Amino acid sequence: MALSTIVLVNQINNLSDARYCAGMGVEMLGFNLQEGQPGYVSPEAFKEISGWVSGVKLVGQVQELPIPDLEELLLTYKVDMVQLNSLYLVEELDEIPMPIIFRVMIDKDTVEENIQSLLEVYHPHVEYFLIDSEDFTSIDATNLRFLKDLSKKYPILLGFGLTKENTKEALDKVSPAGIALKGGEEIRPGYKNFDELEEIFEQLED
C-alpha cells in the first residue's frame, strides 16, 4: 500500500503496531528509548520488534537526555533517526550522528515569531520539525494559517488534530512534508484494534 504523504507513527511499543504500520506503508516508526518515560521500549523488546519489520526507518525518541547518554544509548539501539522531544543547543545537534526530528510544541500562547526564529536557527541541523500540541485538539482558523506558513519554509510533520474526517483536508490546506500519528497499547498480547489508524490511512491512500 502506498500513502500519499510521509507518515511517522510514534509510541510504538508492540509488534502488532509495528507490523501493521509497516504493512500499511508508513515510512517511520518511533520508539521511546528513555527508561522512565511513557511507552518505554527496552533494548530486548526493540530488537525483537525491529527484527520483524522491514522497509521502514526506525526512530528513537528521547527527552532531556544529555548528549553523552544519548550517544551511549545509540550504541544499544540500532535506529536510523533520532527524535528530540525537548530543546537542545544547536551545537549539540552536530554531535548526533544521524538525521534528527525535532519536536516543537505550540499552544494558545505561542508567539509565532518566536517559533519562526527557532525553526530558522535549527533548520540546517534538522531533517524534520514535528509540530505538536497538547492545547489544540483540532486544526482550525486559530492555527491553520500559522501551520501553512511554517510548511512553506520548513519540512514539518503535522502531529496533532488529525482525524479520519479532516486528515485529507488538512494535508491539502497545510501542505506539510508529512504527518505524525501515535500507536498505543495492545488490548492483550497479539491483539490490537487498528480502527482509528486504519481510518486515517484510508484518507492517505495514493
CORVEN-V17278 format. One record per residue. N is the residue number from 1. RES is the residue in one small letter. OMEGA is omega in radians with two decimals (none if undefined). NEAR is the number of other ideal C-beta (glycine too) atoms within 10 Angstrom. D_LAST is the distance of its C-alpha to the last C-alpha in Angstrom with 1 decimal. Layout:
# CORVEN-V17278
N & RES & OMEGA & NEAR & D_LAST
N & RES & OMEGA & NEAR & D_LAST
This chain:
# CORVEN-V17278
1 & m & 3.11 & 10 & 8.1
2 & a & 3.11 & 8 & 5.7
3 & l & -3.03 & 18 & 5.2
4 & s & 3.12 & 14 & 4.8
5 & t & 3.06 & 18 & 8.6
6 & i & 3.13 & 18 & 11.6
7 & v & 2.97 & 23 & 12.9
8 & l & 3.02 & 25 & 16.6
9 & v & -3.14 & 25 & 18.1
10 & n & 3.11 & 24 & 21.9
11 & q & 3.02 & 19 & 24.9
12 & i & 3.12 & 31 & 24.0
13 & n & 3.11 & 21 & 27.4
14 & n & -3.07 & 21 & 26.9
15 & l & -3.12 & 19 & 25.4
16 & s & 3.12 & 21 & 23.6
17 & d & -3.07 & 23 & 21.3
18 & a & -3.10 & 25 & 20.9
19 & r & 3.12 & 14 & 20.0
20 & y & -3.09 & 20 & 17.7
21 & c & 3.10 & 24 & 15.7
22 & a & 3.13 & 18 & 15.8
23 & g & -3.13 & 12 & 14.6
24 & m & 3.08 & 20 & 11.5
25 & g & 3.09 & 17 & 10.5
26 & v & -3.08 & 27 & 12.5
27 & e & -3.04 & 17 & 14.1
28 & m & 3.06 & 23 & 17.4
29 & l & -3.09 & 25 & 19.9
30 & g & -3.13 & 27 & 22.9
31 & f & 3.08 & 25 & 26.3
32 & n & -3.06 & 22 & 29.5
33 & l & -2.96 & 25 & 32.1
34 & q & -3.13 & 20 & 34.9
35 & e & -3.12 & 10 & 37.5
36 & g & 3.10 & 7 & 38.5
37 & q & 3.14 & 15 & 35.2
38 & p & 3.09 & 8 & 33.1
39 & g & -3.12 & 18 & 30.8
40 & y & 3.11 & 15 & 32.7
41 & v & -3.12 & 25 & 31.8
42 & s & 3.09 & 13 & 34.8
43 & p & -3.13 & 13 & 34.7
44 & e & 3.13 & 8 & 35.3
45 & a & 3.12 & 14 & 32.4
46 & f & -3.13 & 23 & 30.1
47 & k & -3.14 & 13 & 31.2
48 & e & -3.11 & 13 & 30.6
49 & i & -3.07 & 21 & 27.1
50 & s & 3.12 & 20 & 25.9
51 & g & -3.11 & 10 & 27.5
52 & w & -3.11 & 10 & 25.2
53 & v & 3.10 & 18 & 21.8
54 & s & 3.09 & 7 & 20.5
55 & g & 3.11 & 9 & 17.8
56 & v & 3.04 & 21 & 17.8
57 & k & -3.14 & 16 & 20.1
58 & l & -3.05 & 19 & 22.9
59 & v & 3.08 & 27 & 24.0
60 & g & -3.12 & 25 & 27.6
61 & q & 3.07 & 26 & 28.4
62 & v & 3.13 & 20 & 32.0
63 & q & 3.08 & 14 & 34.0
64 & e & 3.11 & 11 & 37.3
65 & l & 3.13 & 20 & 38.0
66 & p & -3.08 & 11 & 40.4
67 & i & 3.10 & 15 & 39.1
68 & p & 3.11 & 9 & 41.6
69 & d & 3.10 & 11 & 40.4
70 & l & 3.13 & 19 & 36.8
71 & e & 3.10 & 13 & 37.6
72 & e & 3.13 & 11 & 39.5
73 & l & -3.09 & 18 & 36.6
74 & l & 3.03 & 17 & 34.3
75 & l & -3.13 & 7 & 36.7
76 & t & -3.12 & 13 & 36.1
77 & y & -3.13 & 17 & 32.4
78 & k & -3.14 & 12 & 30.4
79 & v & -3.13 & 21 & 27.5
80 & d & -3.10 & 13 & 25.3
81 & m & 3.08 & 19 & 25.3
82 & v & 3.02 & 24 & 27.5
83 & q & 3.13 & 27 & 26.7
84 & l & -3.07 & 24 & 29.8
85 & n & 3.06 & 21 & 30.2
86 & s & -3.03 & 11 & 33.5
87 & l & 3.04 & 13 & 35.0
88 & y & 3.05 & 20 & 36.3
89 & l & -3.11 & 9 & 38.4
90 & v & -3.10 & 11 & 36.7
91 & e & 3.09 & 9 & 39.1
92 & e & -3.12 & 14 & 38.1
93 & l & -3.12 & 17 & 34.5
94 & d & 3.12 & 11 & 35.8
95 & e & -3.13 & 12 & 37.3
96 & i & -2.95 & 17 & 34.0
97 & p & -3.14 & 8 & 33.0
98 & m & -3.14 & 13 & 29.2
99 & p & -3.03 & 15 & 26.4
100 & i & 2.90 & 18 & 26.7
101 & i & -3.04 & 25 & 24.7
102 & f & -3.11 & 22 & 27.1
103 & r & 3.12 & 20 & 26.8
104 & v & -3.12 & 22 & 28.3
105 & m & 3.05 & 17 & 29.4
106 & i & 3.09 & 21 & 29.9
107 & d & -3.06 & 10 & 31.9
108 & k & 3.13 & 9 & 33.8
109 & d & -3.11 & 6 & 36.5
110 & t & 3.03 & 16 & 34.3
111 & v & -3.01 & 9 & 35.7
112 & e & -3.11 & 13 & 32.9
113 & e & 3.13 & 8 & 35.1
114 & n & 3.12 & 9 & 35.7
115 & i & 3.10 & 19 & 32.0
116 & q & -3.14 & 15 & 31.4
117 & s & 3.12 & 11 & 34.4
118 & l & -3.11 & 14 & 33.3
119 & l & 3.13 & 19 & 29.9
120 & e & -3.12 & 11 & 31.7
121 & v & -3.02 & 11 & 34.1
122 & y & -3.04 & 19 & 31.7
123 & h & -3.11 & 13 & 28.9
124 & p & -3.04 & 9 & 30.4
125 & h & -2.94 & 16 & 30.5
126 & v & 3.09 & 20 & 27.2
127 & e & 3.12 & 15 & 23.7
128 & y & 2.93 & 24 & 22.1
129 & f & 3.06 & 25 & 23.7
130 & l & -3.14 & 26 & 22.7
131 & i & -3.03 & 26 & 23.7
132 & d & 3.14 & 18 & 24.9
133 & s & 2.98 & 18 & 27.5
134 & e & -3.12 & 9 & 29.8
135 & d & -3.11 & 13 & 31.1
136 & f & 3.08 & 18 & 28.0
137 & t & 3.13 & 10 & 26.2
138 & s & 3.05 & 15 & 24.0
139 & i & -3.05 & 21 & 22.6
140 & d & -3.09 & 10 & 25.0
141 & a & -3.12 & 6 & 27.3
142 & t & -3.06 & 11 & 29.2
143 & n & -3.05 & 23 & 26.7
144 & l & -3.10 & 15 & 23.9
145 & r & 3.14 & 12 & 25.7
146 & f & 3.13 & 16 & 26.7
147 & l & 3.13 & 22 & 23.2
148 & k & 3.11 & 13 & 22.0
149 & d & 3.13 & 14 & 25.1
150 & l & -3.06 & 23 & 24.5
151 & s & 3.09 & 20 & 20.9
152 & k & -3.03 & 10 & 22.3
153 & k & -3.00 & 11 & 24.7
154 & y & 3.10 & 20 & 23.5
155 & p & -3.08 & 17 & 20.5
156 & i & 2.96 & 23 & 20.1
157 & l & -3.10 & 26 & 18.3
158 & l & -2.95 & 25 & 18.5
159 & g & 3.12 & 24 & 20.3
160 & f & 3.00 & 21 & 21.8
161 & g & -3.10 & 18 & 21.5
162 & l & 3.12 & 19 & 17.9
163 & t & 3.10 & 14 & 17.7
164 & k & -3.10 & 15 & 15.6
165 & e & -2.96 & 12 & 17.0
166 & n & -3.04 & 16 & 16.5
167 & t & -3.12 & 23 & 13.6
168 & k & 3.13 & 17 & 11.3
169 & e & 3.13 & 11 & 14.6
170 & a & 3.11 & 21 & 15.8
171 & l & -3.14 & 19 & 13.0
172 & d & -3.04 & 8 & 13.7
173 & k & -3.06 & 15 & 17.4
174 & v & -3.10 & 22 & 18.0
175 & s & 3.10 & 14 & 15.5
176 & p & 3.04 & 24 & 16.2
177 & a & 3.14 & 15 & 15.3
178 & g & 3.14 & 21 & 13.8
179 & i & 3.08 & 24 & 14.9
180 & a & 3.12 & 26 & 17.5
181 & l & -3.12 & 21 & 18.0
182 & k & 3.01 & 16 & 21.0
183 & g & -3.13 & 24 & 21.8
184 & g & -3.09 & 18 & 25.1
185 & e & 3.01 & 12 & 28.0
186 & e & 3.05 & 15 & 28.1
187 & i & 2.97 & 10 & 30.0
188 & r & -3.09 & 7 & 32.1
189 & p & 3.10 & 9 & 31.6
190 & g & -3.12 & 9 & 28.7
191 & y & -3.05 & 9 & 27.6
192 & k & 3.06 & 19 & 25.0
193 & n & -3.08 & 11 & 23.3
194 & f & -3.01 & 15 & 19.6
195 & d & -3.06 & 8 & 19.2
196 & e & 3.11 & 13 & 18.6
197 & l & -3.09 & 22 & 16.0
198 & e & -3.12 & 12 & 14.2
199 & e & 3.07 & 13 & 14.2
200 & i & 3.12 & 20 & 12.6
201 & f & 3.12 & 21 & 9.9
202 & e & 3.11 & 12 & 9.2
203 & q & -3.05 & 19 & 8.8
204 & l & -3.12 & 21 & 6.2
205 & e & -3.11 & 12 & 3.8
206 & d & none & 8 & 0.0
